[in-house]
Amino acid sequence: MTMSEDDAPQKKPARHQVGEDLSALSVDELNERIALLRSEIARIEEAIGAKRASADVAASFFKK
């Protein structure tokens, strides 16, 4: 007998939604969310740094 999609255990979404109810998540799942969010923060900070560097280059070019 094969397992249908309805019988398969439901996975919680890997993404975090700000403000969502966290009461049903285990400690391990909450730690995974923290790791995910820390990774996303680092990615955003890199993007900010790249944009600032581009803006600085453009500003120095137009000051000449």
PDB file of N, CA, C, O and CB in Angstrom:
ATOM      1  N   MET A   1       0.840  -1.178   0.000  1.00  0.00           N
ATOM      2  CA  MET A   1       0.000   0.000   0.000  1.00  0.00           C
ATOM      3  C   MET A   1       0.887   1.245   0.000  1.00  0.00           C
ATOM      4  O   MET A   1       1.815   1.347   0.802  1.00  0.00           O
ATOM      5  CB  MET A   1      -0.957  -0.004   1.218  1.00  0.00           C
ATOM      6  N   THR A   2       0.605   2.183  -0.893  1.00  0.00           N
ATOM      7  CA  THR A   2       1.402   3.405  -0.975  1.00  0.00           C
ATOM      8  C   THR A   2       0.733   4.516  -0.184  1.00  0.00           C
ATOM      9  O   THR A   2      -0.478   4.519   0.038  1.00  0.00           O
ATOM     10  CB  THR A   2       1.600   3.834  -2.440  1.00  0.00           C
ATOM     11  N   MET A   3       1.556   5.443   0.226  1.00  0.00           N
ATOM     12  CA  MET A   3       1.077   6.565   1.016  1.00  0.00           C
ATOM     13  C   MET A   3       0.664   7.695   0.081  1.00  0.00           C
ATOM     14  O   MET A   3       1.449   8.107  -0.774  1.00  0.00           O
ATOM     15  CB  MET A   3       2.160   7.043   2.015  1.00  0.00           C
ATOM     16  N   SER A   4      -0.539   8.193   0.230  1.00  0.00           N
ATOM     17  CA  SER A   4      -0.978   9.320  -0.593  1.00  0.00           C
ATOM     18  C   SER A   4      -0.468  10.612   0.025  1.00  0.00           C
ATOM     19  O   SER A   4       0.028  10.627   1.151  1.00  0.00           O
ATOM     20  CB  SER A   4      -2.530   9.347  -0.730  1.00  0.00           C
ATOM     21  N   GLU A   5      -0.598  11.690  -0.728  1.00  0.00           N
ATOM     22  CA  GLU A   5      -0.143  12.981  -0.218  1.00  0.00           C
ATOM     23  C   GLU A   5      -0.907  13.384   1.036  1.00  0.00           C
ATOM     24  O   GLU A   5      -0.357  14.049   1.914  1.00  0.00           O
ATOM     25  CB  GLU A   5      -0.296  14.056  -1.287  1.00  0.00           C
ATOM     26  N   ASP A   6      -2.184  12.978   1.123  1.00  0.00           N
ATOM     27  CA  ASP A   6      -2.989  13.328   2.289  1.00  0.00           C
ATOM     28  C   ASP A   6      -2.515  12.598   3.540  1.00  0.00           C
ATOM     29  O   ASP A   6      -2.682  13.101   4.651  1.00  0.00           O
ATOM     30  CB  ASP A   6      -4.454  13.012   2.028  1.00  0.00           C
ATOM     31  N   ASP A   7      -1.922  11.407   3.368  1.00  0.00           N
ATOM     32  CA  ASP A   7      -1.472  10.608   4.501  1.00  0.00           C
ATOM     33  C   ASP A   7      -0.069  10.995   4.965  1.00  0.00           C
ATOM     34  O   ASP A   7       0.322  10.666   6.085  1.00  0.00           O
ATOM     35  CB  ASP A   7      -1.503   9.141   4.140  1.00  0.00           C
ATOM     36  N   ALA A   8       0.680  11.679   4.132  1.00  0.00           N
ATOM     37  CA  ALA A   8       2.059  12.052   4.474  1.00  0.00           C
ATOM     38  C   ALA A   8       2.045  13.084   5.601  1.00  0.00           C
ATOM     39  O   ALA A   8       1.171  13.950   5.644  1.00  0.00           O
ATOM     40  CB  ALA A   8       2.811  12.613   3.228  1.00  0.00           C
ATOM     41  N   PRO A   9       3.012  12.989   6.508  1.00  0.00           N
ATOM     42  CA  PRO A   9       3.067  13.994   7.578  1.00  0.00           C
ATOM     43  C   PRO A   9       3.289  15.384   7.002  1.00  0.00           C
ATOM     44  O   PRO A   9       4.088  15.575   6.086  1.00  0.00           O
ATOM     45  CB  PRO A   9       4.183  13.655   8.584  1.00  0.00           C
ATOM     46  N   GLN A  10       2.577  16.335   7.549  1.00  0.00           N
ATOM     47  CA  GLN A  10       2.684  17.709   7.065  1.00  0.00           C
ATOM     48  C   GLN A  10       3.914  18.367   7.667  1.00  0.00           C
ATOM     49  O   GLN A  10       4.113  18.340   8.881  1.00  0.00           O
ATOM     50  CB  GLN A  10       1.412  18.517   7.408  1.00  0.00           C
ATOM     51  N   LYS A  11       4.736  18.959   6.807  1.00  0.00           N
ATOM     52  CA  LYS A  11       5.909  19.698   7.261  1.00  0.00           C
ATOM     53  C   LYS A  11       5.510  21.140   7.508  1.00  0.00           C
ATOM     54  O   LYS A  11       4.686  21.709   6.791  1.00  0.00           O
ATOM     55  CB  LYS A  11       7.066  19.612   6.228  1.00  0.00           C
ATOM     56  N   LYS A  12       6.107  21.715   8.527  1.00  0.00           N
ATOM     57  CA  LYS A  12       5.888  23.139   8.764  1.00  0.00           C
ATOM     58  C   LYS A  12       6.710  23.914   7.738  1.00  0.00           C
ATOM     59  O   LYS A  12       7.769  23.445   7.321  1.00  0.00           O
ATOM     60  CB  LYS A  12       6.278  23.546  10.234  1.00  0.00           C
ATOM     61  N   PRO A  13       6.251  25.069   7.333  1.00  0.00           N
ATOM     62  CA  PRO A  13       7.009  25.849   6.357  1.00  0.00           C
ATOM     63  C   PRO A  13       8.396  26.201   6.877  1.00  0.00           C
ATOM     64  O   PRO A  13       8.572  26.473   8.064  1.00  0.00           O
ATOM     65  CB  PRO A  13       6.254  27.121   5.997  1.00  0.00           C
ATOM     66  N   ALA A  14       9.368  26.193   5.989  1.00  0.00           N
ATOM     67  CA  ALA A  14      10.743  26.510   6.359  1.00  0.00           C
ATOM     68  C   ALA A  14      10.928  28.010   6.556  1.00  0.00           C
ATOM     69  O   ALA A  14      11.911  28.439   7.159  1.00  0.00           O
ATOM     70  CB  ALA A  14      11.711  25.998   5.297  1.00  0.00           C
ATOM     71  N   ARG A  15      10.016  28.788   6.066  1.00  0.00           N
ATOM     72  CA  ARG A  15      10.125  30.235   6.151  1.00  0.00           C
ATOM     73  C   ARG A  15       9.469  30.716   7.434  1.00  0.00           C
ATOM     74  O   ARG A  15       8.568  30.074   7.975  1.00  0.00           O
ATOM     75  CB  ARG A  15       9.484  30.910   4.921  1.00  0.00           C
ATOM     76  N   HIS A  16       9.931  31.836   7.896  1.00  0.00           N
ATOM     77  CA  HIS A  16       9.363  32.443   9.092  1.00  0.00           C
ATOM     78  C   HIS A  16       8.518  33.623   8.676  1.00  0.00           C
ATOM     79  O   HIS A  16       8.912  34.406   7.812  1.00  0.00           O
ATOM     80  CB  HIS A  16      10.467  32.877  10.088  1.00  0.00           C
ATOM     81  N   GLN A  17       7.374  33.749   9.279  1.00  0.00           N
ATOM     82  CA  GLN A  17       6.529  34.901   9.021  1.00  0.00           C
ATOM     83  C   GLN A  17       6.489  35.739  10.293  1.00  0.00           C
ATOM     84  O   GLN A  17       6.122  35.246  11.360  1.00  0.00           O
ATOM     85  CB  GLN A  17       5.092  34.469   8.573  1.00  0.00           C
ATOM     86  N   VAL A  18       6.864  36.996  10.173  1.00  0.00           N
ATOM     87  CA  VAL A  18       6.893  37.891  11.323  1.00  0.00           C
ATOM     88  C   VAL A  18       5.495  37.949  11.942  1.00  0.00           C
ATOM     89  O   VAL A  18       4.499  38.159  11.250  1.00  0.00           O
ATOM     90  CB  VAL A  18       7.382  39.316  10.912  1.00  0.00           C
ATOM     91  N   GLY A  19       5.449  37.759  13.255  1.00  0.00           N
ATOM     92  CA  GLY A  19       4.182  37.846  13.984  1.00  0.00           C
ATOM     93  C   GLY A  19       3.399  36.553  14.064  1.00  0.00           C
ATOM     94  O   GLY A  19       2.346  36.508  14.700  1.00  0.00           O
ATOM     95  N   GLU A  20       3.895  35.491  13.427  1.00  0.00           N
ATOM     96  CA  GLU A  20       3.141  34.242  13.453  1.00  0.00           C
ATOM     97  C   GLU A  20       3.182  33.613  14.842  1.00  0.00           C
ATOM     98  O   GLU A  20       4.098  33.868  15.624  1.00  0.00           O
ATOM     99  CB  GLU A  20       3.692  33.262  12.411  1.00  0.00           C
ATOM    100  N   ASP A  21       2.187  32.794  15.136  1.00  0.00           N
ATOM    101  CA  ASP A  21       2.081  32.099  16.416  1.00  0.00           C
ATOM    102  C   ASP A  21       3.209  31.079  16.526  1.00  0.00           C
ATOM    103  O   ASP A  21       3.360  30.223  15.655  1.00  0.00           O
ATOM    104  CB  ASP A  21       0.696  31.408  16.563  1.00  0.00           C
ATOM    105  N   LEU A  22       3.988  31.165  17.575  1.00  0.00           N
ATOM    106  CA  LEU A  22       5.130  30.278  17.769  1.00  0.00           C
ATOM    107  C   LEU A  22       4.846  29.176  18.785  1.00  0.00           C
ATOM    108  O   LEU A  22       5.703  28.325  19.024  1.00  0.00           O
ATOM    109  CB  LEU A  22       6.334  31.078  18.210  1.00  0.00           C
ATOM    110  N   SER A  23       3.673  29.178  19.380  1.00  0.00           N
ATOM    111  CA  SER A  23       3.378  28.263  20.476  1.00  0.00           C
ATOM    112  C   SER A  23       3.405  26.791  20.066  1.00  0.00           C
ATOM    113  O   SER A  23       3.662  25.935  20.913  1.00  0.00           O
ATOM    114  CB  SER A  23       2.036  28.591  21.052  1.00  0.00           C
ATOM    115  N   ALA A  24       3.154  26.474  18.816  1.00  0.00           N
ATOM    116  CA  ALA A  24       3.117  25.079  18.374  1.00  0.00           C
ATOM    117  C   ALA A  24       4.493  24.556  17.959  1.00  0.00           C
ATOM    118  O   ALA A  24       4.626  23.376  17.633  1.00  0.00           O
ATOM    119  CB  ALA A  24       2.150  24.934  17.216  1.00  0.00           C
ATOM    120  N   LEU A  25       5.514  25.408  17.967  1.00  0.00           N
ATOM    121  CA  LEU A  25       6.845  25.002  17.522  1.00  0.00           C
ATOM    122  C   LEU A  25       7.658  24.456  18.688  1.00  0.00           C
ATOM    123  O   LEU A  25       7.536  24.921  19.821  1.00  0.00           O
ATOM    124  CB  LEU A  25       7.579  26.181  16.870  1.00  0.00           C
ATOM    125  N   SER A  26       8.485  23.466  18.390  1.00  0.00           N
ATOM    126  CA  SER A  26       9.376  22.892  19.401  1.00  0.00           C
ATOM    127  C   SER A  26      10.585  23.804  19.597  1.00  0.00           C
ATOM    128  O   SER A  26      10.799  24.737  18.822  1.00  0.00           O
ATOM    129  CB  SER A  26       9.832  21.463  18.992  1.00  0.00           C
ATOM    130  N   VAL A  27      11.366  23.530  20.629  1.00  0.00           N
ATOM    131  CA  VAL A  27      12.580  24.298  20.885  1.00  0.00           C
ATOM    132  C   VAL A  27      13.529  24.175  19.695  1.00  0.00           C
ATOM    133  O   VAL A  27      14.136  25.163  19.282  1.00  0.00           O
ATOM    134  CB  VAL A  27      13.270  23.817  22.185  1.00  0.00           C
ATOM    135  N   ASP A  28      13.660  22.963  19.142  1.00  0.00           N
ATOM    136  CA  ASP A  28      14.527  22.778  17.974  1.00  0.00           C
ATOM    137  C   ASP A  28      14.046  23.608  16.789  1.00  0.00           C
ATOM    138  O   ASP A  28      14.849  24.220  16.086  1.00  0.00           O
ATOM    139  CB  ASP A  28      14.587  21.298  17.583  1.00  0.00           C
ATOM    140  N   GLU A  29      12.738  23.626  16.573  1.00  0.00           N
ATOM    141  CA  GLU A  29      12.191  24.411  15.462  1.00  0.00           C
ATOM    142  C   GLU A  29      12.419  25.908  15.692  1.00  0.00           C
ATOM    143  O   GLU A  29      12.715  26.647  14.753  1.00  0.00           O
ATOM    144  CB  GLU A  29      10.682  24.122  15.289  1.00  0.00           C
ATOM    145  N   LEU A  30      12.281  26.346  16.935  1.00  0.00           N
ATOM    146  CA  LEU A  30      12.526  27.754  17.242  1.00  0.00           C
ATOM    147  C   LEU A  30      13.993  28.106  17.026  1.00  0.00           C
ATOM    148  O   LEU A  30      14.304  29.184  16.520  1.00  0.00           O
ATOM    149  CB  LEU A  30      12.113  28.071  18.687  1.00  0.00           C
ATOM    150  N   ASN A  31      14.891  27.210  17.405  1.00  0.00           N
ATOM    151  CA  ASN A  31      16.320  27.443  17.160  1.00  0.00           C
ATOM    152  C   ASN A  31      16.623  27.484  15.672  1.00  0.00           C
ATOM    153  O   ASN A  31      17.476  28.259  15.239  1.00  0.00           O
ATOM    154  CB  ASN A  31      17.165  26.358  17.833  1.00  0.00           C
ATOM    155  N   GLU A  32      15.938  26.661  14.879  1.00  0.00           N
ATOM    156  CA  GLU A  32      16.104  26.693  13.417  1.00  0.00           C
ATOM    157  C   GLU A  32      15.645  28.037  12.872  1.00  0.00           C
ATOM    158  O   GLU A  32      16.279  28.594  11.975  1.00  0.00           O
ATOM    159  CB  GLU A  32      15.311  25.540  12.744  1.00  0.00           C
ATOM    160  N   ARG A  33      14.551  28.557  13.406  1.00  0.00           N
ATOM    161  CA  ARG A  33      14.050  29.862  12.968  1.00  0.00           C
ATOM    162  C   ARG A  33      15.066  30.956  13.288  1.00  0.00           C
ATOM    163  O   ARG A  33      15.312  31.841  12.469  1.00  0.00           O
ATOM    164  CB  ARG A  33      12.694  30.178  13.637  1.00  0.00           C
ATOM    165  N   ILE A  34      15.655  30.892  14.484  1.00  0.00           N
ATOM    166  CA  ILE A  34      16.659  31.874  14.877  1.00  0.00           C
ATOM    167  C   ILE A  34      17.835  31.828  13.911  1.00  0.00           C
ATOM    168  O   ILE A  34      18.312  32.871  13.464  1.00  0.00           O
ATOM    169  CB  ILE A  34      17.136  31.621  16.321  1.00  0.00           C
ATOM    170  N   ALA A  35      18.303  30.629  13.587  1.00  0.00           N
ATOM    171  CA  ALA A  35      19.425  30.482  12.646  1.00  0.00           C
ATOM    172  C   ALA A  35      19.045  31.047  11.281  1.00  0.00           C
ATOM    173  O   ALA A  35      19.846  31.736  10.649  1.00  0.00           O
ATOM    174  CB  ALA A  35      19.841  28.994  12.513  1.00  0.00           C
ATOM    175  N   LEU A  36      17.836  30.760  10.829  1.00  0.00           N
ATOM    176  CA  LEU A  36      17.352  31.274   9.545  1.00  0.00           C
ATOM    177  C   LEU A  36      17.333  32.804   9.551  1.00  0.00           C
ATOM    178  O   LEU A  36      17.784  33.440   8.598  1.00  0.00           O
ATOM    179  CB  LEU A  36      15.941  30.723   9.237  1.00  0.00           C
ATOM    180  N   LEU A  37      16.814  33.383  10.622  1.00  0.00           N
ATOM    181  CA  LEU A  37      16.723  34.836  10.701  1.00  0.00           C
ATOM    182  C   LEU A  37      18.102  35.487  10.813  1.00  0.00           C
ATOM    183  O   LEU A  37      18.336  36.541  10.222  1.00  0.00           O
ATOM    184  CB  LEU A  37      15.862  35.239  11.888  1.00  0.00           C
ATOM    185  N   ARG A  38      19.008  34.875  11.558  1.00  0.00           N
ATOM    186  CA  ARG A  38      20.371  35.419  11.649  1.00  0.00           C
ATOM    187  C   ARG A  38      21.057  35.403  10.289  1.00  0.00           C
ATOM    188  O   ARG A  38      21.762  36.344   9.922  1.00  0.00           O
ATOM    189  CB  ARG A  38      21.204  34.619  12.667  1.00  0.00           C
ATOM    190  N   SER A  39      20.843  34.331   9.556  1.00  0.00           N
ATOM    191  CA  SER A  39      21.403  34.219   8.205  1.00  0.00           C
ATOM    192  C   SER A  39      20.824  35.298   7.295  1.00  0.00           C
ATOM    193  O   SER A  39      21.542  35.903   6.499  1.00  0.00           O
ATOM    194  CB  SER A  39      21.126  32.819   7.616  1.00  0.00           C
ATOM    195  N   GLU A  40      19.537  35.529   7.420  1.00  0.00           N
ATOM    196  CA  GLU A  40      18.883  36.545   6.591  1.00  0.00           C
ATOM    197  C   GLU A  40      19.374  37.945   6.966  1.00  0.00           C
ATOM    198  O   GLU A  40      19.571  38.786   6.090  1.00  0.00           O
ATOM    199  CB  GLU A  40      17.347  36.459   6.741  1.00  0.00           C
ATOM    200  N   ILE A  41      19.572  38.197   8.253  1.00  0.00           N
ATOM    201  CA  ILE A  41      20.099  39.491   8.695  1.00  0.00           C
ATOM    202  C   ILE A  41      21.483  39.724   8.097  1.00  0.00           C
ATOM    203  O   ILE A  41      21.775  40.816   7.610  1.00  0.00           O
ATOM    204  CB  ILE A  41      20.161  39.560  10.241  1.00  0.00           C
ATOM    205  N   ALA A  42      22.330  38.707   8.132  1.00  0.00           N
ATOM    206  CA  ALA A  42      23.679  38.834   7.564  1.00  0.00           C
ATOM    207  C   ALA A  42      23.603  39.119   6.067  1.00  0.00           C
ATOM    208  O   ALA A  42      24.369  39.934   5.553  1.00  0.00           O
ATOM    209  CB  ALA A  42      24.502  37.551   7.821  1.00  0.00           C
ATOM    210  N   ARG A  43      22.697  38.461   5.371  1.00  0.00           N
ATOM    211  CA  ARG A  43      22.528  38.676   3.929  1.00  0.00           C
ATOM    212  C   ARG A  43      22.079  40.107   3.645  1.00  0.00           C
ATOM    213  O   ARG A  43      22.563  40.741   2.708  1.00  0.00           O
ATOM    214  CB  ARG A  43      21.508  37.675   3.348  1.00  0.00           C
ATOM    215  N   ILE A  44      21.161  40.606   4.451  1.00  0.00           N
ATOM    216  CA  ILE A  44      20.669  41.975   4.267  1.00  0.00           C
ATOM    217  C   ILE A  44      21.771  42.985   4.568  1.00  0.00           C
ATOM    218  O   ILE A  44      21.911  43.983   3.860  1.00  0.00           O
ATOM    219  CB  ILE A  44      19.444  42.237   5.169  1.00  0.00           C
ATOM    220  N   GLU A  45      22.556  42.730   5.619  1.00  0.00           N
ATOM    221  CA  GLU A  45      23.658  43.635   5.941  1.00  0.00           C
ATOM    222  C   GLU A  45      24.689  43.673   4.829  1.00  0.00           C
ATOM    223  O   GLU A  45      25.255  44.731   4.552  1.00  0.00           O
ATOM    224  CB  GLU A  45      24.320  43.221   7.244  1.00  0.00           C
ATOM    225  N   GLU A  46      24.948  42.540   4.183  1.00  0.00           N
ATOM    226  CA  GLU A  46      25.854  42.514   3.026  1.00  0.00           C
ATOM    227  C   GLU A  46      25.309  43.365   1.892  1.00  0.00           C
ATOM    228  O   GLU A  46      26.053  44.106   1.251  1.00  0.00           O
ATOM    229  CB  GLU A  46      26.073  41.073   2.541  1.00  0.00           C
ATOM    230  N   ALA A  47      24.003  43.257   1.645  1.00  0.00           N
ATOM    231  CA  ALA A  47      23.373  44.040   0.576  1.00  0.00           C
ATOM    232  C   ALA A  47      23.465  45.526   0.880  1.00  0.00           C
ATOM    233  O   ALA A  47      23.712  46.330  -0.019  1.00  0.00           O
ATOM    234  CB  ALA A  47      21.902  43.628   0.392  1.00  0.00           C
ATOM    235  N   ILE A  48      23.269  45.895   2.137  1.00  0.00           N
ATOM    236  CA  ILE A  48      23.389  47.299   2.537  1.00  0.00           C
ATOM    237  C   ILE A  48      24.817  47.787   2.292  1.00  0.00           C
ATOM    238  O   ILE A  48      25.023  48.876   1.755  1.00  0.00           O
ATOM    239  CB  ILE A  48      23.000  47.483   4.031  1.00  0.00           C
ATOM    240  N   GLY A  49      25.799  46.978   2.687  1.00  0.00           N
ATOM    241  CA  GLY A  49      27.202  47.352   2.477  1.00  0.00           C
ATOM    242  C   GLY A  49      27.523  47.546   1.008  1.00  0.00           C
ATOM    243  O   GLY A  49      28.218  48.492   0.640  1.00  0.00           O
ATOM    244  N   ALA A  50      27.019  46.653   0.164  1.00  0.00           N
ATOM    245  CA  ALA A  50      27.270  46.761  -1.276  1.00  0.00           C
ATOM    246  C   ALA A  50      26.629  48.021  -1.848  1.00  0.00           C
ATOM    247  O   ALA A  50      27.229  48.700  -2.682  1.00  0.00           O
ATOM    248  CB  ALA A  50      26.738  45.519  -2.009  1.00  0.00           C
ATOM    249  N   LYS A  51      25.419  48.334  -1.406  1.00  0.00           N
ATOM    250  CA  LYS A  51      24.738  49.535  -1.903  1.00  0.00           C
ATOM    251  C   LYS A  51      25.449  50.806  -1.434  1.00  0.00           C
ATOM    252  O   LYS A  51      25.572  51.775  -2.184  1.00  0.00           O
ATOM    253  CB  LYS A  51      23.271  49.551  -1.436  1.00  0.00           C
ATOM    254  N   ARG A  52      25.911  50.785  -0.198  1.00  0.00           N
ATOM    255  CA  ARG A  52      26.647  51.957   0.312  1.00  0.00           C
ATOM    256  C   ARG A  52      27.948  52.144  -0.459  1.00  0.00           C
ATOM    257  O   ARG A  52      28.317  53.270  -0.795  1.00  0.00           O
ATOM    258  CB  ARG A  52      26.943  51.805   1.828  1.00  0.00           C
ATOM    259  N   ALA A  53      28.640  51.052  -0.739  1.00  0.00           N
ATOM    260  CA  ALA A  53      29.891  51.134  -1.493  1.00  0.00           C
ATOM    261  C   ALA A  53      29.632  51.695  -2.884  1.00  0.00           C
ATOM    262  O   ALA A  53      30.394  52.534  -3.364  1.00  0.00           O
ATOM    263  CB  ALA A  53      30.560  49.749  -1.590  1.00  0.00           C
ATOM    264  N   SER A  54      28.568  51.243  -3.535  1.00  0.00           N
ATOM    265  CA  SER A  54      28.217  51.755  -4.866  1.00  0.00           C
ATOM    266  C   SER A  54      27.886  53.240  -4.807  1.00  0.00           C
ATOM    267  O   SER A  54      28.300  54.010  -5.673  1.00  0.00           O
ATOM    268  CB  SER A  54      27.028  50.973  -5.448  1.00  0.00           C
ATOM    269  N   ALA A  55      27.148  53.630  -3.797  1.00  0.00           N
ATOM    270  CA  ALA A  55      26.783  55.043  -3.657  1.00  0.00           C
ATOM    271  C   ALA A  55      28.014  55.894  -3.393  1.00  0.00           C
ATOM    272  O   ALA A  55      28.113  57.009  -3.905  1.00  0.00           O
ATOM    273  CB  ALA A  55      25.762  55.228  -2.528  1.00  0.00           C
ATOM    274  N   ASP A  56      28.958  55.385  -2.596  1.00  0.00           N
ATOM    275  CA  ASP A  56      30.192  56.120  -2.315  1.00  0.00           C
ATOM    276  C   ASP A  56      31.021  56.293  -3.583  1.00  0.00           C
ATOM    277  O   ASP A  56      31.577  57.367  -3.815  1.00  0.00           O
ATOM    278  CB  ASP A  56      31.016  55.396  -1.240  1.00  0.00           C
ATOM    279  N   VAL A  57      31.109  55.259  -4.399  1.00  0.00           N
ATOM    280  CA  VAL A  57      31.847  55.348  -5.652  1.00  0.00           C
ATOM    281  C   VAL A  57      31.210  56.381  -6.572  1.00  0.00           C
ATOM    282  O   VAL A  57      31.894  57.215  -7.166  1.00  0.00           O
ATOM    283  CB  VAL A  57      31.905  53.978  -6.343  1.00  0.00           C
ATOM    284  N   ALA A  58      29.892  56.309  -6.678  1.00  0.00           N
ATOM    285  CA  ALA A  58      29.182  57.274  -7.536  1.00  0.00           C
ATOM    286  C   ALA A  58      29.367  58.689  -7.020  1.00  0.00           C
ATOM    287  O   ALA A  58      29.587  59.608  -7.809  1.00  0.00           O
ATOM    288  CB  ALA A  58      27.683  56.936  -7.613  1.00  0.00           C
ATOM    289  N   ALA A  59      29.281  58.881  -5.720  1.00  0.00           N
ATOM    290  CA  ALA A  59      29.437  60.212  -5.143  1.00  0.00           C
ATOM    291  C   ALA A  59      30.842  60.758  -5.401  1.00  0.00           C
ATOM    292  O   ALA A  59      31.003  61.931  -5.737  1.00  0.00           O
ATOM    293  CB  ALA A  59      29.150  60.178  -3.636  1.00  0.00           C
ATOM    294  N   SER A  60      31.843  59.917  -5.244  1.00  0.00           N
ATOM    295  CA  SER A  60      33.219  60.388  -5.473  1.00  0.00           C
ATOM    296  C   SER A  60      33.469  60.689  -6.955  1.00  0.00           C
ATOM    297  O   SER A  60      34.251  61.583  -7.280  1.00  0.00           O
ATOM    298  CB  SER A  60      34.233  59.336  -4.975  1.00  0.00           C
ATOM    299  N   PHE A  61      32.825  59.965  -7.837  1.00  0.00           N
ATOM    300  CA  PHE A  61      32.964  60.205  -9.281  1.00  0.00           C
ATOM    301  C   PHE A  61      32.391  61.553  -9.658  1.00  0.00           C
ATOM    302  O   PHE A  61      32.993  62.297 -10.433  1.00  0.00           O
ATOM    303  CB  PHE A  61      32.272  59.100 -10.087  1.00  0.00           C
ATOM    304  N   PHE A  62      31.224  61.869  -9.110  1.00  0.00           N
ATOM    305  CA  PHE A  62      30.546  63.123  -9.487  1.00  0.00           C
ATOM    306  C   PHE A  62      31.100  64.333  -8.754  1.00  0.00           C
ATOM    307  O   PHE A  62      30.775  65.461  -9.127  1.00  0.00           O
ATOM    308  CB  PHE A  62      29.060  63.013  -9.213  1.00  0.00           C
ATOM    309  N   LYS A  63      31.931  64.149  -7.718  1.00  0.00           N
ATOM    310  CA  LYS A  63      32.544  65.278  -7.023  1.00  0.00           C
ATOM    311  C   LYS A  63      33.678  65.883  -7.826  1.00  0.00           C
ATOM    312  O   LYS A  63      34.055  67.030  -7.588  1.00  0.00           O
ATOM    313  CB  LYS A  63      33.053  64.847  -5.664  1.00  0.00           C
ATOM    314  N   LYS A  64      34.231  65.139  -8.771  1.00  0.00           N
ATOM    315  CA  LYS A  64      35.387  65.608  -9.547  1.00  0.00           C
ATOM    316  C   LYS A  64      35.048  66.734 -10.448  1.00  0.00           C
ATOM    317  O   LYS A  64      35.916  67.235 -11.163  1.00  0.00           O
ATOM    318  CB  LYS A  64      35.964  64.505 -10.351  1.00  0.00           C
TER     319      LYS A  64
END
